[in-house]
């Protein structure tokens, strides 16, 4: 078929029933996050977390960087897909959110794989370029303030090895990207990044109509 199937609530329930592999640790962290103000909006969907874990495994990632930890659900999903000696460096402006995540990371047995960095992501990513070097990271997941997306992408692409992935969340931004009346800084930044990615010959891209839009950018040799 040439057209996108409309995923009604009933069809989404079916998809989850036949594909989502859940457990008490994942469900517990989701439940704790949803109870927070804006928690349900800011948390990635369970399906997206599972997809991120699959990507980590597919490319044989050993080093992952995450821009925007929040309560660490995506962190947990990706860390569980890493080998025992893998490393996930995640950064957030506030130490409050990773503190919520820690008990669940420990319960899953992946706490020792996760390195939390608190501070501005631009500073963290620039420091990582000095620390681990360019072309040394397998996957970078970007899910932070949208106004910073272009800077995060440029730094992430320098960090990622050829053949590695930059994964960017919220690239349709609640549908606001197609409304010309919406001109706030976040929506504008997402629009501009999407337009830039279309012509960026350093990467292969695919924008997946999943969740709030997920763009995969594979760095070319």
C-alpha positions as CSV (number, residue, x, y, z in Angstrom):
1,X,0.0,0.0,0.0
2,X,1.2,3.5,-0.8
3,X,-0.5,5.4,2.0
4,X,0.0,5.6,5.8
5,X,-2.5,3.5,7.8
6,X,-4.4,5.5,10.4
7,X,-3.5,4.1,13.8
8,X,-6.7,4.4,15.8
9,X,-6.6,3.8,19.6
10,X,-7.9,0.2,19.0
11,X,-5.2,-0.5,16.4
12,X,-2.5,1.0,18.7
13,X,-3.7,-1.3,21.5
14,X,-3.4,-4.3,19.1
15,X,0.2,-3.2,18.1
16,X,1.2,-3.0,21.7
17,X,-0.4,-6.3,22.5
18,X,1.5,-8.2,19.9
19,X,4.9,-6.3,20.0
20,X,5.6,-4.5,23.3
21,X,7.8,-6.5,25.6
22,X,7.2,-4.9,29.0
23,X,8.2,-5.8,32.5
24,X,7.8,-4.4,36.1
25,X,10.9,-2.2,36.0
26,X,9.9,-0.4,32.8
27,X,6.2,-0.2,33.8
28,X,7.2,1.1,37.3
29,X,9.4,3.9,35.9
30,X,6.7,4.9,33.4
31,X,4.1,5.0,36.2
32,X,6.3,7.2,38.4
33,X,7.0,9.5,35.5
34,X,3.4,9.9,34.5
35,X,2.6,11.0,38.1
36,X,4.8,14.1,37.6
37,X,3.6,17.4,36.2
38,X,4.0,17.1,32.4
39,X,5.5,13.6,32.9
40,X,3.2,11.9,30.4
41,X,4.0,14.4,27.8
42,X,7.8,14.5,28.3
43,X,8.4,10.7,28.6
44,X,9.0,8.7,25.4
45,X,6.4,6.1,24.6
46,X,7.1,2.5,25.7
47,X,7.3,1.5,22.0
48,X,9.9,4.2,21.3
49,X,12.0,3.0,24.2
50,X,11.9,-0.5,22.8
51,X,12.8,0.8,19.4
52,X,15.8,2.7,20.8
53,X,17.0,-0.5,22.4
54,X,16.6,-2.3,19.1
55,X,18.7,0.3,17.3
56,X,21.4,0.1,19.9
57,X,21.6,-3.7,19.5
58,X,21.3,-3.5,15.6
59,X,24.4,-1.4,15.2
60,X,26.3,-3.2,17.9
61,X,26.7,-0.1,19.9
62,X,29.1,0.0,22.8
63,X,29.1,3.8,23.5
64,X,25.9,5.8,23.5
65,X,25.3,9.5,24.3
66,X,21.9,10.8,25.3
67,X,21.0,14.5,25.3
68,X,18.1,15.0,27.7
69,X,17.8,12.4,30.5
70,X,14.5,13.4,32.2
71,X,13.5,10.4,34.4
72,X,15.7,8.0,32.5
73,X,13.2,5.8,30.7
74,X,15.0,6.0,27.3
75,X,18.3,5.7,29.2
76,X,17.1,2.5,30.8
77,X,15.9,1.0,27.4
78,X,19.2,1.8,25.7
79,X,21.4,0.7,28.6
80,X,19.8,-2.7,28.7
81,X,20.7,-3.2,25.1
82,X,24.4,-2.5,25.6
83,X,26.9,-5.2,26.3
84,X,28.0,-5.5,30.0
85,X,31.0,-3.4,29.4
86,X,29.1,-0.8,27.3
87,X,28.7,2.9,28.4
88,X,25.9,5.3,28.1
89,X,26.6,9.0,28.8
90,X,23.4,10.9,29.5
91,X,23.2,14.6,30.2
92,X,20.5,16.9,31.7
93,X,20.3,20.3,33.2
94,X,18.9,19.1,36.5
95,X,20.1,16.3,38.8
96,X,16.5,15.9,40.0
97,X,15.4,13.7,37.2
98,X,18.3,11.1,37.2
99,X,17.7,10.7,40.9
100,X,14.2,9.4,40.1
101,X,15.7,7.0,37.6
102,X,18.5,5.6,39.7
103,X,16.5,3.0,41.6
104,X,15.1,1.6,38.4
105,X,18.5,1.5,36.7
106,X,19.8,-0.4,39.7
107,X,16.9,-2.8,39.7
108,X,17.6,-3.5,36.0
109,X,21.3,-4.1,36.7
110,X,22.5,-1.4,34.4
111,X,23.4,1.4,36.8
112,X,27.1,0.8,36.3
113,X,26.8,1.4,32.5
114,X,25.3,4.8,32.9
115,X,27.3,8.0,33.3
116,X,25.2,11.1,34.2
117,X,26.5,14.5,33.3
118,X,24.7,17.6,34.8
119,X,24.9,20.9,32.9
120,X,24.3,22.5,29.6
121,X,24.3,19.9,26.9
122,X,26.4,22.0,24.5
123,X,29.2,22.2,27.1
124,X,28.8,18.4,27.8
125,X,29.0,17.5,24.2
126,X,32.0,19.8,23.5
127,X,33.8,18.3,26.5
128,X,33.1,14.8,25.2
129,X,34.7,15.7,21.9
130,X,37.9,16.4,23.9
131,X,37.4,13.4,26.2
132,X,36.6,10.6,23.8
133,X,37.3,12.2,20.5
134,X,35.4,12.6,17.2
135,X,34.1,9.6,15.4
136,X,34.1,7.6,18.6
137,X,30.4,7.2,19.6
138,X,28.0,4.7,18.1
139,X,24.7,6.4,18.7
140,X,23.5,9.8,20.0
141,X,19.9,10.2,21.1
142,X,18.7,13.9,21.1
143,X,15.6,14.6,23.2
144,X,16.1,17.9,24.9
145,X,15.0,21.6,24.5
146,X,14.1,22.0,20.9
147,X,15.6,25.5,20.5
148,X,19.0,23.8,20.9
149,X,18.5,21.0,18.4
150,X,20.7,22.3,15.5
151,X,23.6,22.8,17.9
152,X,23.1,19.4,19.5
153,X,22.9,17.8,16.0
154,X,26.1,19.4,14.8
155,X,28.0,18.3,17.9
156,X,26.4,14.8,17.9
157,X,27.4,14.3,14.3
158,X,31.0,15.1,15.1
159,X,31.0,12.6,18.0
160,X,29.3,9.7,16.0
161,X,31.5,7.3,14.1
162,X,30.9,6.7,10.4
163,X,28.0,4.2,10.2
164,X,26.7,5.4,13.5
165,X,23.3,7.0,14.2
166,X,22.0,10.4,15.5
167,X,18.4,9.8,16.6
168,X,16.3,12.9,17.1
169,X,13.0,12.9,18.9
170,X,9.9,15.2,18.4
171,X,10.7,16.1,14.8
172,X,7.0,16.8,14.0
173,X,6.6,18.5,17.4
174,X,2.9,17.8,18.1
175,X,2.1,18.7,14.5
176,X,3.1,22.3,15.0
177,X,5.7,22.2,12.3
178,X,3.0,22.4,9.6
179,X,1.2,25.3,11.1
180,X,2.6,28.6,9.7
181,X,0.9,30.6,12.5
182,X,3.1,28.8,15.1
183,X,6.5,30.7,15.2
184,X,7.8,30.1,18.7
185,X,11.5,29.3,19.1
186,X,11.1,25.6,19.7
187,X,8.8,25.0,16.7
188,X,11.0,27.1,14.4
189,X,14.1,25.3,15.5
190,X,12.6,21.9,14.7
191,X,11.4,23.1,11.3
192,X,14.8,24.5,10.5
193,X,16.6,21.3,11.5
194,X,14.2,19.2,9.4
195,X,14.8,21.4,6.4
196,X,18.6,21.2,7.0
197,X,18.6,17.4,7.4
198,X,16.9,17.0,4.0
199,X,20.0,18.5,2.3
200,X,22.8,17.3,4.6
201,X,24.9,15.1,2.4
202,X,26.9,13.8,5.4
203,X,24.0,11.5,6.4
204,X,21.3,9.2,5.3
205,X,18.0,10.1,6.9
206,X,14.5,8.8,7.6
207,X,11.8,10.6,9.5
208,X,9.6,7.9,11.1
209,X,5.9,8.8,11.7
210,X,6.0,7.2,15.1
211,X,5.2,9.0,18.4
212,X,6.0,12.6,17.9
213,X,8.3,12.0,15.0
214,X,11.7,10.3,15.2
215,X,14.4,11.1,12.7
216,X,17.3,8.7,12.1
217,X,20.5,10.2,10.6
218,X,23.2,7.7,9.7
219,X,26.6,9.2,9.3
220,X,28.1,8.3,6.0
221,X,31.8,7.3,5.6
